[in-house]
Amino acid sequence: MAKNNGTYLIRGASILGAGAEDLLISDGVIAARGAAAAAHNDAHGATVIEAAGLVALPGMVDVHTHLREPGREDAETVETGTRAAALGGFTAVHAMANSNPVADTAGVVEQVHSLGRAAGWVDVRPVGAVTVGLAGEQLAELGAMADSRAQVRMFSDDGLCVHDPVLMRRALEYVKAFDGVVAQHAQEPRLTAGAQMNEGAVSAVLGLTGWPAVAEESIIARDVLLAQHVNSRLHVCHVSTAGSVEIIRWAKERGINVTAEVTPHHLLLTDDLVRSYNPVYKVNPPLRTDADVQALRAGLADGTIDVVGTDHAPHPSEHKECEWAQAAMGMTGLETALSVVQHSMIETGLMTWADFARVTSFAAARIGRLTDQGRPLETGEPANIILVDPAARWTVDPARMATMGRNSPFAGLELPGQVVATFYKGHPTVLDGKLNTPYREPAASAAGAS
């Protein structure tokens, strides 16, 4: 279908769910929109993509992805994870630091960055560890990672909480020098020792050690006050409770520089699923109650929660197909995120497609300080674009996904929406809902890259 000449005419797409217009892509940017774009056709050398009935959106940006490489290639690689991301409608992902070795030095983040460039499916932005080895005892090389070729701007010990308040304060102070952000996994460890699921009525019935909401909320309360005290940027990973939403809302009302994310699975699933003892539903933070789900949806709709982050966490099958207490925590999410958000937020009337672009692209790019992602679909802007068929329906089958992880909590569920095409830097990485070819840097650009 694609001529690979770098010029594509997207004809009749609904821009952010509004009126239908044409978009012309050339040399990696949106060369024209509307009537000016419509003037181009096959005779002008453009590959025409008929997009009537499709919604054109900016490429999605994930602030929270686990690509596992280096060191955990049995679970995922940068290649397989970014293929999944492209199919899911992402053009950029932030790769979390809990690899092996941990991404706590300039060398490791540069390795991840290089692997992403070599893969060519999406922009891979490494997240640097806050502390050496994620041990929570000594700050990692934050400045060196920021100054590296990877230009790290987000730092997180995700999977573990930076529980020492003095260390958290120092990290917040340090990242101010290069406009960085600390992304906190809010979990007081002493309140969650041995925890297996959300603390509540279901955990009491099942006899599983509960994970109280206050373990998350107490850390968020502490950290927003620390961020206010040092006037720095704080990002709260995977918010999961109604109380957390209220604390973040309180902080924002006072002008504290805090942003927050919610995962697709916390927008849809509840702890009642744990009654099955199926470890696919074991995740950190745990699935909460329906009241929490409704509060998270409301918080995302009104802007208290800024973005959707997948927390894509693939695991080898043997780490999930075992008894509950021994199973690893985590769920895959890159290839289902768009559909789950459409189902839980758009089809419920809580959000529009323009709102979707805000919480999956615009705000996420601002948090990560990605200047060429999350841009409006206007002439002259980078052509990171997706085309979505909102009327499509599909049944989730983990065996058919590009990710190596088969631990999707949505297996067997029918969901709406399908990514028909993904353009990364003007190149179609996905066409007709299937992987096309990766983006390759132009020869001159590649030769000059450091």
C-alpha positions in Angstrom: 0.0 0.0 0.0 2.7 2.5 1.0 5.1 3.7 -1.7 7.7 4.7 1.0 8.3 8.1 -0.8 7.6 10.0 2.4 4.4 11.7 1.2 1.0 10.6 2.4 -2.4 12.1 2.0 -4.9 11.1 4.7 -8.2 11.8 3.2 -11.4 12.6 5.2 -10.3 11.9 8.7 -12.2 13.4 11.7 -9.6 15.6 13.4 -9.7 14.9 17.1 -13.3 13.7 16.6 -14.5 16.9 15.0 -14.9 17.8 11.4 -13.5 15.7 8.6 -10.4 17.2 6.8 -7.4 16.0 4.8 -3.9 15.9 6.1 -0.8 15.9 4.0 2.4 14.3 5.4 5.7 15.0 3.8 9.3 15.0 5.1 8.2 14.0 8.6 5.8 16.9 9.1 2.2 17.8 8.5 2.8 19.7 5.2 -0.8 20.9 4.8 -4.3 20.5 6.3 -7.7 21.0 4.8 -8.2 22.3 1.3 -4.4 22.8 0.8 -3.9 19.1 1.6 -6.8 18.0 -0.6 -5.1 19.6 -3.6 -2.6 16.7 -3.5 -3.4 13.3 -5.0 -1.8 10.3 -6.6 -0.6 12.4 -9.5 1.4 14.5 -7.1 3.2 11.5 -5.7 1.3 11.1 -2.5 0.1 7.7 -1.2 -3.6 8.2 -0.5 -5.1 6.8 2.7 -8.9 6.8 2.7 -9.8 7.7 6.3 -13.5 8.5 6.2 -15.0 7.3 9.5 -11.6 7.3 11.2 -10.5 9.7 13.9 -7.1 11.4 13.5 -5.2 11.9 16.8 -1.7 12.9 17.9 0.4 9.8 18.6 0.0 8.6 22.1 2.8 9.1 24.7 3.1 6.6 27.5 4.8 8.0 30.6 5.0 4.5 32.2 6.3 1.5 30.3 8.4 -1.5 31.4 10.5 -2.7 28.4 12.6 -5.0 30.6 15.7 -4.8 28.5 18.6 -5.0 29.4 18.7 -8.1 31.5 15.1 -9.4 31.5 14.7 -10.3 27.8 12.7 -13.4 28.8 9.9 -11.0 29.6 10.2 -8.3 26.9 12.7 -6.6 24.7 12.8 -3.0 23.4 12.1 -4.5 20.0 9.0 -6.4 21.0 7.7 -3.8 23.5 7.9 -1.0 20.9 6.2 -3.1 18.3 3.4 -3.5 20.7 3.5 0.3 21.4 3.2 1.1 17.7 0.2 -1.2 17.3 -1.4 0.4 20.3 -1.2 3.8 18.8 1.9 5.1 20.7 4.7 7.1 19.1 6.7 7.6 22.3 7.2 5.6 25.5 9.1 6.2 28.7 11.0 3.1 29.6 11.1 2.5 33.4 14.4 2.0 35.2 13.9 -1.4 36.8 15.9 -3.4 34.3 19.0 -5.5 35.1 21.3 -3.7 35.4 19.2 -0.9 36.8 19.1 2.3 34.6 20.9 4.3 37.3 23.9 5.5 35.2 24.4 7.4 31.9 25.7 4.2 30.3 22.6 2.1 30.9 20.1 4.9 29.8 22.2 5.5 26.7 22.0 1.7 26.0 18.2 1.8 26.3 18.0 4.9 24.1 20.2 3.3 21.4 18.1 0.1 21.4 15.0 2.3 20.9 16.6 4.1 18.0 17.7 0.8 16.4 14.2 -0.6 16.7 12.6 2.4 15.1 9.0 1.8 16.1 8.5 4.6 18.6 10.5 7.2 20.4 12.0 5.5 23.5 12.8 7.8 26.4 14.6 6.1 29.2 13.5 6.9 32.8 16.5 7.1 35.2 16.5 5.6 38.6 16.2 8.0 41.5 18.5 5.9 43.7 21.4 3.5 43.1 20.1 0.1 42.3 16.6 1.2 43.4 17.8 0.5 46.9 16.5 3.8 48.3 19.8 4.7 50.1 21.8 6.9 47.7 20.9 9.2 44.9 21.8 7.9 41.4 23.7 9.8 38.8 20.8 12.1 38.0 22.9 14.9 36.5 24.9 12.5 34.3 21.8 10.9 33.0 20.3 14.2 32.3 23.4 15.3 30.3 23.7 12.0 28.5 22.7 11.4 24.9 19.4 10.0 26.3 18.7 13.4 27.9 16.7 11.9 30.7 14.1 14.2 32.3 12.0 11.7 34.3 13.4 9.8 37.3 11.7 7.0 39.1 12.3 4.0 41.3 9.0 2.6 40.1 8.2 -0.8 41.6 9.7 0.6 44.8 8.8 3.8 46.7 11.4 6.4 47.5 10.3 6.1 51.1 13.0 8.1 52.9 11.7 11.7 53.0 15.1 13.3 53.2 16.2 11.4 50.0 13.0 12.3 48.3 13.5 16.0 49.1 17.1 15.9 47.8 15.9 14.2 44.6 13.3 16.9 44.1 15.8 19.6 44.7 18.4 18.0 42.3 16.2 17.6 39.3 15.2 21.3 39.3 18.6 22.1 37.7 17.6 20.5 34.4 13.8 20.8 34.6 13.4 17.2 35.5 10.6 15.4 37.4 10.5 12.7 40.0 7.9 10.1 39.3 7.0 8.5 42.6 5.6 5.0 43.2 3.5 6.0 46.2 3.6 3.1 48.6 4.6 3.2 52.2 6.5 -0.1 52.5 5.8 -0.8 56.2 2.1 -0.5 55.6 2.2 -3.0 52.7 4.5 -5.7 54.0 3.2 -9.0 52.7 0.2 -7.4 51.0 -1.5 -9.4 48.3 -4.5 -7.3 47.2 -6.6 -4.3 48.2 -7.5 -4.2 51.9 -11.3 -4.3 52.1 -14.3 -6.6 52.2 -13.0 -8.9 49.5 -9.6 -9.4 51.1 -11.3 -10.2 54.4 -13.4 -12.9 52.8 -10.5 -14.4 50.9 -8.1 -14.2 53.8 -5.4 -12.4 51.8 -3.3 -9.8 53.4 -4.7 -6.4 52.6 -3.1 -3.4 50.9 -4.6 -0.3 52.5 -5.4 2.8 50.6 -3.6 4.9 53.2 -0.3 3.3 52.2 -0.6 5.2 48.9 -2.3 8.3 50.2 0.1 9.0 53.0 3.1 9.1 50.6 1.3 11.3 48.1 0.4 13.7 50.9 4.0 13.8 52.1 5.4 14.3 48.6 3.2 17.1 47.5 4.2 19.0 50.6 7.9 18.3 49.8 7.4 19.4 46.2 5.8 22.6 47.5 8.6 23.2 50.0 11.4 22.9 47.4 9.3 24.3 44.4 10.0 21.3 42.2 8.0 19.0 39.9 6.4 15.8 41.2 4.6 13.2 39.2 2.5 10.5 40.9 2.6 7.1 39.2 -0.5 4.9 38.9 -3.0 6.6 41.2 -5.5 4.0 42.4 -7.7 5.3 45.3 -10.4 7.9 45.7 -8.5 9.4 48.6 -5.4 9.9 46.3 -7.5 11.8 43.8 -8.7 14.2 46.6 -5.2 14.8 47.9 -3.9 15.6 44.4 -6.9 17.9 43.8 -6.1 19.7 47.1 -2.5 20.1 46.0 -3.4 21.5 42.6 -5.8 24.0 44.1 -2.9 25.4 46.1 -0.7 25.7 43.0 1.7 22.8 43.9 3.5 21.5 40.8 2.2 18.0 40.8 0.9 15.8 38.0 -0.6 12.3 38.1 -1.4 9.3 36.0 -4.0 6.5 36.1 -3.7 3.1 34.4 -6.3 1.7 32.0 -6.8 -1.3 34.3 -7.6 0.9 37.3 -10.2 2.7 35.2 -12.1 -0.5 34.6 -11.3 -3.4 36.8 -12.1 -4.0 40.5 -10.8 -6.1 43.4 -13.8 -8.4 43.0 -12.0 -10.1 40.2 -9.5 -11.5 42.7 -12.2 -13.9 43.9 -11.1 -16.0 41.0 -7.5 -16.3 42.4 -6.3 -15.8 38.9 -2.9 -14.1 39.2 -3.4 -12.2 36.0 -5.3 -9.8 38.3 -2.4 -9.3 40.7 -0.9 -5.9 40.2 0.9 -3.1 42.1 -0.9 -1.0 43.2 -3.8 -3.5 43.5 -7.2 -3.4 41.9 -9.4 -1.3 44.1 -13.2 -1.0 44.7 -15.8 0.2 42.3 -16.0 3.5 44.3 -12.3 4.0 43.6 -12.8 3.3 39.9 -15.6 5.9 39.6 -13.4 8.5 41.5 -10.5 7.8 39.2 -12.7 8.3 36.1 -14.1 11.6 37.5 -10.6 12.7 38.3 -9.3 12.0 34.8 -12.3 13.7 33.3 -11.9 16.9 35.3 -8.1 17.2 34.9 -7.1 16.3 38.5 -5.4 13.3 37.0 -3.4 14.5 34.0 -2.6 11.4 32.0 -3.2 7.7 31.3 0.0 5.7 31.8 -0.2 2.0 30.9 2.3 0.6 33.5 2.8 -2.1 30.8 4.5 -4.9 32.8 5.0 -8.1 30.9 6.1 -11.3 32.7 7.2 -14.7 31.5 4.2 -17.1 31.7 5.8 -19.1 34.6 5.8 -16.0 36.7 2.0 -15.7 36.4 0.8 -19.3 35.9 1.3 -20.2 39.5 -0.4 -19.9 42.9 -1.5 -16.4 43.8 1.0 -15.7 46.6 4.0 -16.6 44.4 2.9 -14.8 41.3 4.6 -11.6 40.0 2.7 -8.3 40.0 1.9 -6.6 36.8 -0.2 -6.5 33.6 0.4 -5.8 29.9 -1.3 -2.7 28.6 0.2 -1.1 25.5 -2.1 -2.8 22.9 -5.3 -2.4 24.9 -4.9 1.1 26.4 -6.7 3.0 23.7 -9.7 0.6 23.7 -10.0 0.5 27.5 -10.0 4.3 27.7 -12.5 4.6 24.9 -14.7 2.1 26.7 -14.5 3.6 30.2 -14.3 7.3 29.4 -15.6 8.1 25.9 -18.4 5.6 25.6 -19.6 6.6 29.1 -19.8 10.2 28.0 -17.1 11.4 30.5 -14.7 12.5 27.7 -14.5 13.3 24.0 -11.8 12.4 21.6 -10.2 15.8 22.1 -10.0 15.0 25.8 -8.5 11.7 24.9 -5.7 13.5 23.1 -5.1 15.6 26.1 -4.7 12.7 28.5 -2.8 10.3 26.2 -0.6 12.7 24.3 -0.5 16.5 25.0 -0.1 16.3 28.8 2.1 13.3 28.7 4.6 15.0 26.3 4.7 18.0 28.6 5.4 15.9 31.6 8.3 14.2 29.9 9.4 17.4 28.2 9.2 15.9 24.7 9.1 18.8 22.3 8.3 16.9 19.2 5.5 14.7 20.6 2.0 15.6 21.8 1.8 18.4 19.2 -1.4 19.7 17.5 -2.4 18.3 14.1 -1.5 21.5 12.3 0.7 22.5 9.4 4.4 22.4 10.2 4.0 20.1 13.2 5.8 16.8 13.5 3.8 14.0 11.9 3.3 11.7 14.9 -0.3 10.7 14.1 -2.6 7.8 14.6 -5.8 6.9 12.8 -8.5 5.1 14.9 -11.6 3.3 13.9 -13.9 4.1 16.8 -16.7 1.8 15.5 -14.5 -1.3 15.4 -14.9 -4.1 18.0 -12.4 -6.7 18.9 -11.9 -9.5 21.4 -8.6 -9.4 23.3 -6.4 -12.4 22.6 -3.0 -12.2 24.3 -1.6 -14.9 22.1 -2.0 -12.6 19.1 -0.3 -9.6 20.6 3.2 -8.3 19.7 4.3 -8.1 23.3 6.0 -11.1 24.7 3.8 -10.9 27.8 0.6 -12.9 27.8 -0.6 -11.5 31.2 -3.4 -9.3 29.9 -6.3 -8.8 32.4 -8.6 -8.1 29.5 -8.2 -11.5 27.8 -11.5 -12.6 26.3 -13.1 -9.1 26.7 -14.7 -7.4 23.7 -13.5 -3.8 23.5 -14.1 -0.9 21.1 -11.7 0.9 18.9 -8.9 -0.1 16.6 -5.7 1.6 15.6 -5.7 1.5 11.8 -2.5 3.5 11.2 0.4 4.9 13.2 2.7 7.5 11.8 6.0 8.0 13.6 8.0 11.0 12.3 5.9 10.9 9.2 6.6 7.2 8.5 3.7 4.6 8.7 4.9 2.0 11.3 1.3 0.6 11.3 -1.0 0.3 8.3 -4.4 -1.4 8.0 -4.0 -2.4 11.7 -0.8 -4.3 11.1 2.9 -3.6 11.6 4.4 -2.0 8.4 8.1 -1.1 8.7 10.1 0.7 11.3 11.3 4.3 10.9 14.9 4.7 9.8 16.8 8.0 10.3 17.8 9.7 7.0 21.4 8.8 6.1 22.7 12.3 6.7 21.0 12.5 10.1 22.1 9.1 11.1 25.7 9.8 10.1 25.7 13.0 12.2 24.2 11.5 15.3 26.4 11.3 18.3 
